[in-house]
Amino acid sequence: MKNLAFVSATTLSTGLLIAAGLPWWSTTLFGALAGWLWAQSNRQGFWGGFVGGLLLWLIFALVRDVDNEGLLSTRIGALFMGLSRWGVLGITGLLGGFLGAMGALTGYRARVWWRVK
């Protein structure tokens, strides 16, 4: 459980510190770093990266949403059959979670593979 928290915290903190100017897929790089350093199983890698990526993208989306008073998320929700503002933010968080999860799982599996060789 401790390592799961380390994977999540590493993904989130490195993303918050560095990702402001990096592309959207950089979440996978932070997840891979966290998975390489802290994960002790496939499950810890996946869920740690998922929680870290979800929180990272959700925080960024909430900050941007508050900055423009919900205008953009409301308009994007209208494009997707009337999805609510919070639905758009939730889907954004889930996408970030899956990016972080795949990155952390890849990082853990790469470390396992590296040590087997």
CORBEL-V622880 format. One record per backbone hydrogen bond with DSSP energy under -0.5 kcal/mol. NH is the residue of the N-H (numbers start at 0). CO is the residue of the C=O. E is the energy in kcal/mol with one decimal. If there is no record, write none. Layout:
BEGIN
nh = [NH	NH]
co = [CO	CO]
e = [E	E]
END
This chain:
BEGIN
nh = [4	5	6	7	8	9	10	11	12	13	14	15	16	17	18	20	21	25	26	27	28	29	30	31	32	33	34	35	36	37	38	38	44	45	46	47	48	49	50	51	52	53	54	55	56	57	58	59	60	61	62	63	64	65	66	67	68	69	70	73	74	75	76	77	78	79	80	80	81	81	82	87	88	89	90	91	92	93	94	95	96	97	98	99	100	101	102	103	104	105	106	107	108	109	110	111	112	113	114	115	116]
co = [0	1	2	3	4	5	6	7	8	9	10	11	12	13	14	17	18	22	23	24	24	25	26	27	28	29	30	31	32	33	33	34	40	41	42	43	44	45	46	47	48	49	50	51	52	53	54	55	56	57	58	59	60	61	62	63	65	64	67	69	70	71	72	73	74	75	77	78	76	77	76	83	84	85	86	87	88	89	90	91	92	93	94	95	96	97	98	99	100	101	102	103	104	105	106	107	108	109	110	111	112]
e = [-1.7	-1.8	-2.5	-2.2	-2.8	-2.6	-2.3	-2.6	-3.0	-2.2	-1.5	-2.6	-2.3	-2.1	-2.0	-1.0	-0.7	-1.7	-1.0	-1.4	-0.6	-1.9	-2.4	-2.4	-2.1	-2.3	-2.9	-2.3	-2.2	-2.8	-0.8	-0.5	-2.3	-2.8	-2.5	-2.0	-2.0	-2.3	-2.4	-2.2	-2.7	-2.6	-2.4	-2.3	-2.6	-2.5	-2.5	-2.2	-2.7	-2.6	-2.4	-2.3	-2.5	-2.5	-2.1	-1.7	-1.1	-2.6	-1.6	-1.8	-2.0	-2.7	-2.1	-1.6	-1.3	-1.1	-0.5	-0.7	-0.6	-0.5	-2.2	-2.0	-1.9	-2.3	-2.5	-2.2	-2.2	-2.3	-2.4	-2.1	-2.3	-2.5	-2.0	-2.5	-2.5	-2.4	-2.0	-2.7	-2.6	-2.0	-2.5	-2.5	-2.6	-2.4	-1.9	-2.3	-2.6	-2.7	-2.0	-1.4	-1.5]
END
